[in-house]
Amino acid sequence: MAEALGSNESDTNKVREKALKERFLAKKNEELLCEPTLLLDQTGVILAWHLPGVLYKEFQRDSVRNLEFLFPDK
């Protein structure tokens, strides 16, 4: 999957997300991450983290609005 992602890819792109989910199917629901998880490289450097429930929905909403204000072209 790493090869399919672009360098420094960020933001939410529903079409891209759907395409990646179709390309890299989870065989069972148990394979989906539902608990805090770190993705590390071979040297132990954190590449990504998944922290469900850490940020309140209101904070997430406000953060997106602030980014849209700062970067209106995205």
PDB file of N, H, CA, C and O in Angstrom:
ATOM      1  N   MET A   1       0.821  -1.189   0.000  1.00  0.00           N
ATOM      2  CA  MET A   1       0.000   0.000   0.000  1.00  0.00           C
ATOM      3  C   MET A   1       0.867   1.255   0.000  1.00  0.00           C
ATOM      4  O   MET A   1       0.475   2.278  -0.562  1.00  0.00           O
ATOM      5  N   ALA A   2       2.041   1.185   0.626  1.00  0.00           N
ATOM      6  H   ALA A   2       2.359   0.354   1.082  1.00  0.00           H
ATOM      7  CA  ALA A   2       2.909   2.359   0.708  1.00  0.00           C
ATOM      8  C   ALA A   2       3.268   2.884  -0.677  1.00  0.00           C
ATOM      9  O   ALA A   2       3.357   4.094  -0.886  1.00  0.00           O
ATOM     10  N   GLU A   3       3.475   1.964  -1.627  1.00  0.00           N
ATOM     11  H   GLU A   3       3.403   0.981  -1.457  1.00  0.00           H
ATOM     12  CA  GLU A   3       3.830   2.387  -2.983  1.00  0.00           C
ATOM     13  C   GLU A   3       2.673   3.126  -3.669  1.00  0.00           C
ATOM     14  O   GLU A   3       2.897   3.923  -4.580  1.00  0.00           O
ATOM     15  N   ALA A   4       1.441   2.860  -3.231  1.00  0.00           N
ATOM     16  H   ALA A   4       1.259   2.212  -2.491  1.00  0.00           H
ATOM     17  CA  ALA A   4       0.268   3.476  -3.853  1.00  0.00           C
ATOM     18  C   ALA A   4       0.021   4.891  -3.352  1.00  0.00           C
ATOM     19  O   ALA A   4      -0.672   5.670  -4.006  1.00  0.00           O
ATOM     20  N   LEU A   5       0.582   5.225  -2.201  1.00  0.00           N
ATOM     21  H   LEU A   5       1.145   4.592  -1.670  1.00  0.00           H
ATOM     22  CA  LEU A   5       0.376   6.559  -1.638  1.00  0.00           C
ATOM     23  C   LEU A   5       1.445   7.514  -2.146  1.00  0.00           C
ATOM     24  O   LEU A   5       2.602   7.131  -2.319  1.00  0.00           O
ATOM     25  N   GLY A   6       1.053   8.739  -2.379  1.00  0.00           N
ATOM     26  H   GLY A   6       0.113   9.050  -2.238  1.00  0.00           H
ATOM     27  CA  GLY A   6       1.996   9.752  -2.821  1.00  0.00           C
ATOM     28  C   GLY A   6       2.839  10.272  -1.669  1.00  0.00           C
ATOM     29  O   GLY A   6       2.465  10.119  -0.507  1.00  0.00           O
ATOM     30  N   SER A   7       3.955  10.874  -1.977  1.00  0.00           N
ATOM     31  H   SER A   7       4.259  10.997  -2.922  1.00  0.00           H
ATOM     32  CA  SER A   7       4.820  11.461  -0.965  1.00  0.00           C
ATOM     33  C   SER A   7       4.106  12.612  -0.275  1.00  0.00           C
ATOM     34  O   SER A   7       3.552  13.493  -0.933  1.00  0.00           O
ATOM     35  N   ASN A   8       4.121  12.602   1.049  1.00  0.00           N
ATOM     36  H   ASN A   8       4.571  11.887   1.583  1.00  0.00           H
ATOM     37  CA  ASN A   8       3.489  13.654   1.854  1.00  0.00           C
ATOM     38  C   ASN A   8       2.022  13.850   1.519  1.00  0.00           C
ATOM     39  O   ASN A   8       1.521  14.973   1.582  1.00  0.00           O
ATOM     40  N   GLU A   9       1.332  12.795   1.170  1.00  0.00           N
ATOM     41  H   GLU A   9       1.738  11.883   1.119  1.00  0.00           H
ATOM     42  CA  GLU A   9      -0.092  12.893   0.841  1.00  0.00           C
ATOM     43  C   GLU A   9      -0.874  13.226   2.102  1.00  0.00           C
ATOM     44  O   GLU A   9      -0.668  12.609   3.147  1.00  0.00           O
ATOM     45  N   SER A  10      -1.760  14.188   2.007  1.00  0.00           N
ATOM     46  H   SER A  10      -1.927  14.689   1.158  1.00  0.00           H
ATOM     47  CA  SER A  10      -2.567  14.585   3.155  1.00  0.00           C
ATOM     48  C   SER A  10      -3.946  15.003   2.662  1.00  0.00           C
ATOM     49  O   SER A  10      -4.242  14.938   1.469  1.00  0.00           O
ATOM     50  N   ASP A  11      -4.778  15.431   3.594  1.00  0.00           N
ATOM     51  H   ASP A  11      -4.537  15.484   4.563  1.00  0.00           H
ATOM     52  CA  ASP A  11      -6.129  15.879   3.286  1.00  0.00           C
ATOM     53  C   ASP A  11      -7.039  14.667   3.103  1.00  0.00           C
ATOM     54  O   ASP A  11      -6.573  13.529   3.158  1.00  0.00           O
ATOM     55  N   THR A  12      -8.305  14.898   2.892  1.00  0.00           N
ATOM     56  H   THR A  12      -8.684  15.822   2.848  1.00  0.00           H
ATOM     57  CA  THR A  12      -9.261  13.815   2.678  1.00  0.00           C
ATOM     58  C   THR A  12      -9.770  13.900   1.253  1.00  0.00           C
ATOM     59  O   THR A  12     -10.293  14.928   0.822  1.00  0.00           O
ATOM     60  N   ASN A  13      -9.613  12.817   0.538  1.00  0.00           N
ATOM     61  H   ASN A  13      -9.189  11.982   0.888  1.00  0.00           H
ATOM     62  CA  ASN A  13     -10.060  12.727  -0.839  1.00  0.00           C
ATOM     63  C   ASN A  13     -10.916  11.467  -0.928  1.00  0.00           C
ATOM     64  O   ASN A  13     -10.388  10.357  -0.994  1.00  0.00           O
ATOM     65  N   LYS A  14     -12.236  11.640  -0.930  1.00  0.00           N
ATOM     66  H   LYS A  14     -12.664  12.542  -0.877  1.00  0.00           H
ATOM     67  CA  LYS A  14     -13.162  10.506  -0.887  1.00  0.00           C
ATOM     68  C   LYS A  14     -12.953   9.543  -2.061  1.00  0.00           C
ATOM     69  O   LYS A  14     -13.021   8.327  -1.878  1.00  0.00           O
ATOM     70  N   VAL A  15     -12.703  10.066  -3.249  1.00  0.00           N
ATOM     71  H   VAL A  15     -12.647  11.053  -3.397  1.00  0.00           H
ATOM     72  CA  VAL A  15     -12.502   9.216  -4.423  1.00  0.00           C
ATOM     73  C   VAL A  15     -11.230   8.391  -4.252  1.00  0.00           C
ATOM     74  O   VAL A  15     -11.222   7.186  -4.506  1.00  0.00           O
ATOM     75  N   ARG A  16     -10.155   9.051  -3.818  1.00  0.00           N
ATOM     76  H   ARG A  16     -10.161  10.029  -3.611  1.00  0.00           H
ATOM     77  CA  ARG A  16      -8.862   8.368  -3.603  1.00  0.00           C
ATOM     78  C   ARG A  16      -8.994   7.322  -2.501  1.00  0.00           C
ATOM     79  O   ARG A  16      -8.487   6.208  -2.633  1.00  0.00           O
ATOM     80  N   GLU A  17      -9.675   7.682  -1.418  1.00  0.00           N
ATOM     81  H   GLU A  17     -10.087   8.587  -1.311  1.00  0.00           H
ATOM     82  CA  GLU A  17      -9.866   6.756  -0.308  1.00  0.00           C
ATOM     83  C   GLU A  17     -10.636   5.513  -0.757  1.00  0.00           C
ATOM     84  O   GLU A  17     -10.275   4.393  -0.396  1.00  0.00           O
ATOM     85  N   LYS A  18     -11.686   5.708  -1.538  1.00  0.00           N
ATOM     86  H   LYS A  18     -11.979   6.618  -1.833  1.00  0.00           H
ATOM     87  CA  LYS A  18     -12.487   4.585  -2.043  1.00  0.00           C
ATOM     88  C   LYS A  18     -11.634   3.684  -2.940  1.00  0.00           C
ATOM     89  O   LYS A  18     -11.705   2.459  -2.842  1.00  0.00           O
ATOM     90  N   ALA A  19     -10.831   4.293  -3.812  1.00  0.00           N
ATOM     91  H   ALA A  19     -10.774   5.288  -3.893  1.00  0.00           H
ATOM     92  CA  ALA A  19      -9.989   3.518  -4.719  1.00  0.00           C
ATOM     93  C   ALA A  19      -8.967   2.684  -3.945  1.00  0.00           C
ATOM     94  O   ALA A  19      -8.716   1.530  -4.291  1.00  0.00           O
ATOM     95  N   LEU A  20      -8.377   3.269  -2.894  1.00  0.00           N
ATOM     96  H   LEU A  20      -8.581   4.206  -2.612  1.00  0.00           H
ATOM     97  CA  LEU A  20      -7.404   2.526  -2.093  1.00  0.00           C
ATOM     98  C   LEU A  20      -8.076   1.393  -1.317  1.00  0.00           C
ATOM     99  O   LEU A  20      -7.517   0.303  -1.196  1.00  0.00           O
ATOM    100  N   LYS A  21      -9.281   1.653  -0.790  1.00  0.00           N
ATOM    101  H   LYS A  21      -9.735   2.538  -0.889  1.00  0.00           H
ATOM    102  CA  LYS A  21     -10.002   0.602  -0.067  1.00  0.00           C
ATOM    103  C   LYS A  21     -10.366  -0.551  -0.991  1.00  0.00           C
ATOM    104  O   LYS A  21     -10.344  -1.708  -0.572  1.00  0.00           O
ATOM    105  N   GLU A  22     -10.698  -0.252  -2.239  1.00  0.00           N
ATOM    106  H   GLU A  22     -10.715   0.689  -2.579  1.00  0.00           H
ATOM    107  CA  GLU A  22     -11.022  -1.300  -3.202  1.00  0.00           C
ATOM    108  C   GLU A  22      -9.765  -2.070  -3.621  1.00  0.00           C
ATOM    109  O   GLU A  22      -9.817  -3.276  -3.865  1.00  0.00           O
ATOM    110  N   ARG A  23      -8.660  -1.373  -3.700  1.00  0.00           N
ATOM    111  H   ARG A  23      -8.618  -0.394  -3.502  1.00  0.00           H
ATOM    112  CA  ARG A  23      -7.409  -2.008  -4.121  1.00  0.00           C
ATOM    113  C   ARG A  23      -6.802  -2.861  -3.007  1.00  0.00           C
ATOM    114  O   ARG A  23      -6.233  -3.919  -3.277  1.00  0.00           O
ATOM    115  N   PHE A  24      -6.921  -2.409  -1.759  1.00  0.00           N
ATOM    116  H   PHE A  24      -7.384  -1.550  -1.540  1.00  0.00           H
ATOM    117  CA  PHE A  24      -6.346  -3.108  -0.616  1.00  0.00           C
ATOM    118  C   PHE A  24      -7.464  -3.531   0.322  1.00  0.00           C
ATOM    119  O   PHE A  24      -7.662  -2.942   1.385  1.00  0.00           O
ATOM    120  N   LEU A  25      -8.191  -4.565  -0.090  1.00  0.00           N
ATOM    121  H   LEU A  25      -8.030  -5.043  -0.953  1.00  0.00           H
ATOM    122  CA  LEU A  25      -9.352  -5.042   0.663  1.00  0.00           C
ATOM    123  C   LEU A  25      -8.942  -5.682   1.980  1.00  0.00           C
ATOM    124  O   LEU A  25      -7.955  -6.414   2.049  1.00  0.00           O
ATOM    125  N   ALA A  26      -9.715  -5.395   3.026  1.00  0.00           N
ATOM    126  H   ALA A  26     -10.517  -4.800   2.970  1.00  0.00           H
ATOM    127  CA  ALA A  26      -9.559  -6.103   4.296  1.00  0.00           C
ATOM    128  C   ALA A  26     -10.390  -7.373   4.195  1.00  0.00           C
ATOM    129  O   ALA A  26     -11.559  -7.326   3.811  1.00  0.00           O
ATOM    130  N   LYS A  27      -9.797  -8.497   4.537  1.00  0.00           N
ATOM    131  H   LYS A  27      -8.848  -8.535   4.850  1.00  0.00           H
ATOM    132  CA  LYS A  27     -10.501  -9.776   4.409  1.00  0.00           C
ATOM    133  C   LYS A  27     -11.593  -9.934   5.455  1.00  0.00           C
ATOM    134  O   LYS A  27     -12.636 -10.532   5.188  1.00  0.00           O
ATOM    135  N   LYS A  28     -11.355  -9.403   6.637  1.00  0.00           N
ATOM    136  H   LYS A  28     -10.508  -8.917   6.854  1.00  0.00           H
ATOM    137  CA  LYS A  28     -12.322  -9.503   7.725  1.00  0.00           C
ATOM    138  C   LYS A  28     -12.360  -8.173   8.467  1.00  0.00           C
ATOM    139  O   LYS A  28     -11.396  -7.409   8.433  1.00  0.00           O
ATOM    140  N   ASN A  29     -13.466  -7.902   9.131  1.00  0.00           N
ATOM    141  H   ASN A  29     -14.249  -8.523   9.159  1.00  0.00           H
ATOM    142  CA  ASN A  29     -13.576  -6.674   9.914  1.00  0.00           C
ATOM    143  C   ASN A  29     -12.528  -6.622  11.020  1.00  0.00           C
ATOM    144  O   ASN A  29     -12.137  -5.537  11.450  1.00  0.00           O
ATOM    145  N   GLU A  30     -12.068  -7.791  11.487  1.00  0.00           N
ATOM    146  H   GLU A  30     -12.386  -8.673  11.137  1.00  0.00           H
ATOM    147  CA  GLU A  30     -11.067  -7.803  12.553  1.00  0.00           C
ATOM    148  C   GLU A  30      -9.748  -7.175  12.105  1.00  0.00           C
ATOM    149  O   GLU A  30      -8.933  -6.778  12.937  1.00  0.00           O
ATOM    150  N   GLU A  31      -9.541  -7.085  10.794  1.00  0.00           N
ATOM    151  H   GLU A  31     -10.203  -7.408  10.118  1.00  0.00           H
ATOM    152  CA  GLU A  31      -8.293  -6.518  10.292  1.00  0.00           C
ATOM    153  C   GLU A  31      -8.299  -4.994  10.310  1.00  0.00           C
ATOM    154  O   GLU A  31      -7.252  -4.372  10.135  1.00  0.00           O
ATOM    155  N   LEU A  32      -9.459  -4.389  10.519  1.00  0.00           N
ATOM    156  H   LEU A  32     -10.310  -4.894  10.662  1.00  0.00           H
ATOM    157  CA  LEU A  32      -9.531  -2.938  10.594  1.00  0.00           C
ATOM    158  C   LEU A  32      -9.052  -2.472  11.962  1.00  0.00           C
ATOM    159  O   LEU A  32      -9.313  -3.128  12.970  1.00  0.00           O
ATOM    160  N   LEU A  33      -8.358  -1.351  12.000  1.00  0.00           N
ATOM    161  H   LEU A  33      -8.146  -0.818  11.181  1.00  0.00           H
ATOM    162  CA  LEU A  33      -7.815  -0.847  13.258  1.00  0.00           C
ATOM    163  C   LEU A  33      -8.876  -0.075  14.027  1.00  0.00           C
ATOM    164  O   LEU A  33      -9.423   0.911  13.532  1.00  0.00           O
ATOM    165  N   CYS A  34      -9.160  -0.526  15.232  1.00  0.00           N
ATOM    166  H   CYS A  34      -8.717  -1.326  15.635  1.00  0.00           H
ATOM    167  CA  CYS A  34     -10.156   0.125  16.077  1.00  0.00           C
ATOM    168  C   CYS A  34      -9.564   0.518  17.421  1.00  0.00           C
ATOM    169  O   CYS A  34     -10.288   0.928  18.328  1.00  0.00           O
ATOM    170  N   GLU A  35      -8.255   0.393  17.549  1.00  0.00           N
ATOM    171  H   GLU A  35      -7.667   0.060  16.812  1.00  0.00           H
ATOM    172  CA  GLU A  35      -7.602   0.764  18.798  1.00  0.00           C
ATOM    173  C   GLU A  35      -6.357   1.583  18.460  1.00  0.00           C
ATOM    174  O   GLU A  35      -5.885   1.539  17.324  1.00  0.00           O
ATOM    175  N   PRO A  36      -5.817   2.330  19.427  1.00  0.00           N
ATOM    176  CA  PRO A  36      -4.618   3.128  19.139  1.00  0.00           C
ATOM    177  C   PRO A  36      -3.505   2.264  18.557  1.00  0.00           C
ATOM    178  O   PRO A  36      -3.190   1.194  19.077  1.00  0.00           O
ATOM    179  N   THR A  37      -2.919   2.750  17.469  1.00  0.00           N
ATOM    180  H   THR A  37      -3.175   3.620  17.046  1.00  0.00           H
ATOM    181  CA  THR A  37      -1.927   1.967  16.742  1.00  0.00           C
ATOM    182  C   THR A  37      -0.837   2.882  16.191  1.00  0.00           C
ATOM    183  O   THR A  37      -1.116   4.004  15.769  1.00  0.00           O
ATOM    184  N   LEU A  38       0.403   2.400  16.196  1.00  0.00           N
ATOM    185  H   LEU A  38       0.629   1.488  16.539  1.00  0.00           H
ATOM    186  CA  LEU A  38       1.520   3.107  15.578  1.00  0.00           C
ATOM    187  C   LEU A  38       2.037   2.284  14.414  1.00  0.00           C
ATOM    188  O   LEU A  38       2.086   1.056  14.482  1.00  0.00           O
ATOM    189  N   LEU A  39       2.424   2.969  13.343  1.00  0.00           N
ATOM    190  H   LEU A  39       2.384   3.966  13.288  1.00  0.00           H
ATOM    191  CA  LEU A  39       3.080   2.333  12.212  1.00  0.00           C
ATOM    192  C   LEU A  39       4.520   2.825  12.221  1.00  0.00           C
ATOM    193  O   LEU A  39       4.776   4.019  12.062  1.00  0.00           O
ATOM    194  N   LEU A  40       5.469   1.890  12.410  1.00  0.00           N
ATOM    195  H   LEU A  40       5.261   0.921  12.539  1.00  0.00           H
ATOM    196  CA  LEU A  40       6.879   2.247  12.528  1.00  0.00           C
ATOM    197  C   LEU A  40       7.670   1.721  11.344  1.00  0.00           C
ATOM    198  O   LEU A  40       7.312   0.706  10.747  1.00  0.00           O
ATOM    199  N   ASP A  41       8.756   2.422  11.006  1.00  0.00           N
ATOM    200  H   ASP A  41       9.047   3.247  11.491  1.00  0.00           H
ATOM    201  CA  ASP A  41       9.641   1.877   9.973  1.00  0.00           C
ATOM    202  C   ASP A  41      10.636   0.922  10.639  1.00  0.00           C
ATOM    203  O   ASP A  41      10.530   0.653  11.836  1.00  0.00           O
ATOM    204  N   GLN A  42      11.590   0.417   9.878  1.00  0.00           N
ATOM    205  H   GLN A  42      11.676   0.635   8.906  1.00  0.00           H
ATOM    206  CA  GLN A  42      12.531  -0.584  10.403  1.00  0.00           C
ATOM    207  C   GLN A  42      13.416  -0.046  11.516  1.00  0.00           C
ATOM    208  O   GLN A  42      13.925  -0.816  12.330  1.00  0.00           O
ATOM    209  N   THR A  43      13.604   1.270  11.558  1.00  0.00           N
ATOM    210  H   THR A  43      13.191   1.896  10.896  1.00  0.00           H
ATOM    211  CA  THR A  43      14.466   1.857  12.583  1.00  0.00           C
ATOM    212  C   THR A  43      13.681   2.346  13.791  1.00  0.00           C
ATOM    213  O   THR A  43      14.270   2.853  14.746  1.00  0.00           O
ATOM    214  N   GLY A  44      12.354   2.200  13.763  1.00  0.00           N
ATOM    215  H   GLY A  44      11.876   1.789  12.987  1.00  0.00           H
ATOM    216  CA  GLY A  44      11.529   2.613  14.893  1.00  0.00           C
ATOM    217  C   GLY A  44      10.968   4.018  14.786  1.00  0.00           C
ATOM    218  O   GLY A  44      10.362   4.516  15.735  1.00  0.00           O
ATOM    219  N   VAL A  45      11.161   4.665  13.646  1.00  0.00           N
ATOM    220  H   VAL A  45      11.654   4.261  12.876  1.00  0.00           H
ATOM    221  CA  VAL A  45      10.612   6.002  13.434  1.00  0.00           C
ATOM    222  C   VAL A  45       9.116   5.879  13.153  1.00  0.00           C
ATOM    223  O   VAL A  45       8.693   5.052  12.345  1.00  0.00           O
ATOM    224  N   ILE A  46       8.322   6.708  13.825  1.00  0.00           N
ATOM    225  H   ILE A  46       8.666   7.380  14.481  1.00  0.00           H
ATOM    226  CA  ILE A  46       6.873   6.673  13.633  1.00  0.00           C
ATOM    227  C   ILE A  46       6.531   7.248  12.263  1.00  0.00           C
ATOM    228  O   ILE A  46       6.871   8.391  11.958  1.00  0.00           O
ATOM    229  N   LEU A  47       5.849   6.440  11.433  1.00  0.00           N
ATOM    230  H   LEU A  47       5.572   5.512  11.681  1.00  0.00           H
ATOM    231  CA  LEU A  47       5.400   6.879  10.118  1.00  0.00           C
ATOM    232  C   LEU A  47       3.967   7.393  10.172  1.00  0.00           C
ATOM    233  O   LEU A  47       3.613   8.336   9.464  1.00  0.00           O
ATOM    234  N   ALA A  48       3.151   6.777  11.005  1.00  0.00           N
ATOM    235  H   ALA A  48       3.438   6.011  11.580  1.00  0.00           H
ATOM    236  CA  ALA A  48       1.753   7.166  11.121  1.00  0.00           C
ATOM    237  C   ALA A  48       1.214   6.650  12.448  1.00  0.00           C
ATOM    238  O   ALA A  48       1.746   5.703  13.028  1.00  0.00           O
ATOM    239  N   TRP A  49       0.162   7.282  12.909  1.00  0.00           N
ATOM    240  H   TRP A  49      -0.271   8.051  12.438  1.00  0.00           H
ATOM    241  CA  TRP A  49      -0.505   6.787  14.103  1.00  0.00           C
ATOM    242  C   TRP A  49      -2.007   6.909  13.913  1.00  0.00           C
ATOM    243  O   TRP A  49      -2.499   7.778  13.194  1.00  0.00           O
ATOM    244  N   HIS A  50      -2.720   6.008  14.584  1.00  0.00           N
ATOM    245  H   HIS A  50      -2.321   5.302  15.169  1.00  0.00           H
ATOM    246  CA  HIS A  50      -4.182   5.984  14.538  1.00  0.00           C
ATOM    247  C   HIS A  50      -4.652   6.068  15.984  1.00  0.00           C
ATOM    248  O   HIS A  50      -4.419   5.150  16.770  1.00  0.00           O
ATOM    249  N   LEU A  51      -5.312   7.165  16.336  1.00  0.00           N
ATOM    250  H   LEU A  51      -5.502   7.911  15.697  1.00  0.00           H
ATOM    251  CA  LEU A  51      -5.745   7.392  17.707  1.00  0.00           C
ATOM    252  C   LEU A  51      -7.245   7.697  17.728  1.00  0.00           C
ATOM    253  O   LEU A  51      -7.644   8.853  17.870  1.00  0.00           O
ATOM    254  N   PRO A  52      -8.067   6.664  17.587  1.00  0.00           N
ATOM    255  CA  PRO A  52      -9.518   6.888  17.524  1.00  0.00           C
ATOM    256  C   PRO A  52     -10.058   7.488  18.817  1.00  0.00           C
ATOM    257  O   PRO A  52      -9.706   7.065  19.918  1.00  0.00           O
ATOM    258  N   GLY A  53     -10.923   8.486  18.649  1.00  0.00           N
ATOM    259  H   GLY A  53     -11.209   8.830  17.755  1.00  0.00           H
ATOM    260  CA  GLY A  53     -11.585   9.096  19.797  1.00  0.00           C
ATOM    261  C   GLY A  53     -10.760  10.097  20.569  1.00  0.00           C
ATOM    262  O   GLY A  53     -11.226  10.609  21.588  1.00  0.00           O
ATOM    263  N   VAL A  54      -9.542  10.401  20.123  1.00  0.00           N
ATOM    264  H   VAL A  54      -9.163   9.986  19.296  1.00  0.00           H
ATOM    265  CA  VAL A  54      -8.686  11.331  20.865  1.00  0.00           C
ATOM    266  C   VAL A  54      -9.169  12.769  20.713  1.00  0.00           C
ATOM    267  O   VAL A  54      -9.168  13.529  21.681  1.00  0.00           O
ATOM    268  N   LEU A  55      -9.578  13.143  19.511  1.00  0.00           N
ATOM    269  H   LEU A  55      -9.578  12.525  18.725  1.00  0.00           H
ATOM    270  CA  LEU A  55     -10.028  14.508  19.265  1.00  0.00           C
ATOM    271  C   LEU A  55     -11.555  14.552  19.241  1.00  0.00           C
ATOM    272  O   LEU A  55     -12.201  13.755  18.561  1.00  0.00           O
ATOM    273  N   TYR A  56     -12.114  15.492  19.989  1.00  0.00           N
ATOM    274  H   TYR A  56     -11.589  16.140  20.541  1.00  0.00           H
ATOM    275  CA  TYR A  56     -13.560  15.670  19.980  1.00  0.00           C
ATOM    276  C   TYR A  56     -14.035  16.058  18.587  1.00  0.00           C
ATOM    277  O   TYR A  56     -13.310  16.719  17.843  1.00  0.00           O
ATOM    278  N   LYS A  57     -15.240  15.653  18.234  1.00  0.00           N
ATOM    279  H   LYS A  57     -15.829  15.116  18.838  1.00  0.00           H
ATOM    280  CA  LYS A  57     -15.817  15.967  16.921  1.00  0.00           C
ATOM    281  C   LYS A  57     -15.828  17.472  16.669  1.00  0.00           C
ATOM    282  O   LYS A  57     -15.557  17.920  15.555  1.00  0.00           O
ATOM    283  N   GLU A  58     -16.141  18.250  17.704  1.00  0.00           N
ATOM    284  H   GLU A  58     -16.361  17.886  18.609  1.00  0.00           H
ATOM    285  CA  GLU A  58     -16.190  19.705  17.547  1.00  0.00           C
ATOM    286  C   GLU A  58     -14.815  20.264  17.188  1.00  0.00           C
ATOM    287  O   GLU A  58     -14.701  21.157  16.349  1.00  0.00           O
ATOM    288  N   PHE A  59     -13.770  19.734  17.829  1.00  0.00           N
ATOM    289  H   PHE A  59     -13.862  19.008  18.511  1.00  0.00           H
ATOM    290  CA  PHE A  59     -12.410  20.176  17.537  1.00  0.00           C
ATOM    291  C   PHE A  59     -12.033  19.822  16.103  1.00  0.00           C
ATOM    292  O   PHE A  59     -11.427  20.633  15.402  1.00  0.00           O
ATOM    293  N   GLN A  60     -12.389  18.614  15.664  1.00  0.00           N
ATOM    294  H   GLN A  60     -12.881  17.956  16.234  1.00  0.00           H
ATOM    295  CA  GLN A  60     -12.111  18.205  14.295  1.00  0.00           C
ATOM    296  C   GLN A  60     -12.826  19.119  13.302  1.00  0.00           C
ATOM    297  O   GLN A  60     -12.231  19.566  12.322  1.00  0.00           O
ATOM    298  N   ARG A  61     -14.102  19.393  13.562  1.00  0.00           N
ATOM    299  H   ARG A  61     -14.585  19.029  14.358  1.00  0.00           H
ATOM    300  CA  ARG A  61     -14.894  20.260  12.691  1.00  0.00           C
ATOM    301  C   ARG A  61     -14.269  21.651  12.608  1.00  0.00           C
ATOM    302  O   ARG A  61     -14.106  22.205  11.521  1.00  0.00           O
ATOM    303  N   ASP A  62     -13.920  22.209  13.776  1.00  0.00           N
ATOM    304  H   ASP A  62     -14.053  21.759  14.659  1.00  0.00           H
ATOM    305  CA  ASP A  62     -13.328  23.549  13.803  1.00  0.00           C
ATOM    306  C   ASP A  62     -11.973  23.580  13.108  1.00  0.00           C
ATOM    307  O   ASP A  62     -11.643  24.560  12.440  1.00  0.00           O
ATOM    308  N   SER A  63     -11.193  22.528  13.256  1.00  0.00           N
ATOM    309  H   SER A  63     -11.461  21.731  13.798  1.00  0.00           H
ATOM    310  CA  SER A  63      -9.886  22.461  12.597  1.00  0.00           C
ATOM    311  C   SER A  63     -10.035  22.461  11.082  1.00  0.00           C
ATOM    312  O   SER A  63      -9.288  23.141  10.379  1.00  0.00           O
ATOM    313  N   VAL A  64     -10.999  21.698  10.584  1.00  0.00           N
ATOM    314  H   VAL A  64     -11.606  21.145  11.155  1.00  0.00           H
ATOM    315  CA  VAL A  64     -11.244  21.657   9.140  1.00  0.00           C
ATOM    316  C   VAL A  64     -11.682  23.031   8.650  1.00  0.00           C
ATOM    317  O   VAL A  64     -11.214  23.498   7.612  1.00  0.00           O
ATOM    318  N   ARG A  65     -12.567  23.673   9.383  1.00  0.00           N
ATOM    319  H   ARG A  65     -12.946  23.294  10.227  1.00  0.00           H
ATOM    320  CA  ARG A  65     -13.019  25.024   8.990  1.00  0.00           C
ATOM    321  C   ARG A  65     -11.859  26.008   8.970  1.00  0.00           C
ATOM    322  O   ARG A  65     -11.763  26.837   8.065  1.00  0.00           O
ATOM    323  N   ASN A  66     -10.978  25.923   9.961  1.00  0.00           N
ATOM    324  H   ASN A  66     -11.056  25.250  10.697  1.00  0.00           H
ATOM    325  CA  ASN A  66      -9.828  26.829  10.004  1.00  0.00           C
ATOM    326  C   ASN A  66      -8.892  26.579   8.822  1.00  0.00           C
ATOM    327  O   ASN A  66      -8.377  27.528   8.231  1.00  0.00           O
ATOM    328  N   LEU A  67      -8.669  25.316   8.476  1.00  0.00           N
ATOM    329  H   LEU A  67      -9.088  24.545   8.956  1.00  0.00           H
ATOM    330  CA  LEU A  67      -7.826  25.009   7.332  1.00  0.00           C
ATOM    331  C   LEU A  67      -8.456  25.482   6.033  1.00  0.00           C
ATOM    332  O   LEU A  67      -7.762  25.970   5.142  1.00  0.00           O
ATOM    333  N   GLU A  68      -9.776  25.338   5.924  1.00  0.00           N
ATOM    334  H   GLU A  68     -10.341  24.941   6.648  1.00  0.00           H
ATOM    335  CA  GLU A  68     -10.465  25.815   4.722  1.00  0.00           C
ATOM    336  C   GLU A  68     -10.353  27.337   4.610  1.00  0.00           C
ATOM    337  O   GLU A  68     -10.264  27.878   3.508  1.00  0.00           O
ATOM    338  N   PHE A  69     -10.359  28.017   5.748  1.00  0.00           N
ATOM    339  H   PHE A  69     -10.432  27.578   6.643  1.00  0.00           H
ATOM    340  CA  PHE A  69     -10.199  29.469   5.734  1.00  0.00           C
ATOM    341  C   PHE A  69      -8.776  29.846   5.306  1.00  0.00           C
ATOM    342  O   PHE A  69      -8.588  30.770   4.514  1.00  0.00           O
ATOM    343  N   LEU A  70      -7.771  29.124   5.835  1.00  0.00           N
ATOM    344  H   LEU A  70      -7.924  28.374   6.478  1.00  0.00           H
ATOM    345  CA  LEU A  70      -6.378  29.424   5.516  1.00  0.00           C
ATOM    346  C   LEU A  70      -5.994  29.014   4.101  1.00  0.00           C
ATOM    347  O   LEU A  70      -5.162  29.663   3.467  1.00  0.00           O
ATOM    348  N   PHE A  71      -6.603  27.933   3.602  1.00  0.00           N
ATOM    349  H   PHE A  71      -7.280  27.406   4.117  1.00  0.00           H
ATOM    350  CA  PHE A  71      -6.280  27.404   2.283  1.00  0.00           C
ATOM    351  C   PHE A  71      -7.565  27.219   1.483  1.00  0.00           C
ATOM    352  O   PHE A  71      -8.002  26.086   1.286  1.00  0.00           O
ATOM    353  N   PRO A  72      -8.177  28.302   1.020  1.00  0.00           N
ATOM    354  CA  PRO A  72      -9.481  28.217   0.358  1.00  0.00           C
ATOM    355  C   PRO A  72      -9.467  27.477  -0.975  1.00  0.00           C
ATOM    356  O   PRO A  72     -10.524  27.044  -1.434  1.00  0.00           O
ATOM    357  N   ASP A  73      -8.311  27.316  -1.609  1.00  0.00           N
ATOM    358  H   ASP A  73      -7.452  27.668  -1.235  1.00  0.00           H
ATOM    359  CA  ASP A  73      -8.248  26.659  -2.915  1.00  0.00           C
ATOM    360  C   ASP A  73      -8.280  25.144  -2.832  1.00  0.00           C
ATOM    361  O   ASP A  73      -8.461  24.482  -3.854  1.00  0.00           O
ATOM    362  N   LYS A  74      -8.114  24.584  -1.664  1.00  0.00           N
ATOM    363  H   LYS A  74      -7.967  25.122  -0.833  1.00  0.00           H
ATOM    364  CA  LYS A  74      -8.080  23.102  -1.532  1.00  0.00           C
ATOM    365  C   LYS A  74      -9.444  22.536  -1.448  1.00  0.00           C
ATOM    366  O   LYS A  74      -9.603  21.321  -1.336  1.00  0.00           O
TER     367      LYS A  74
END
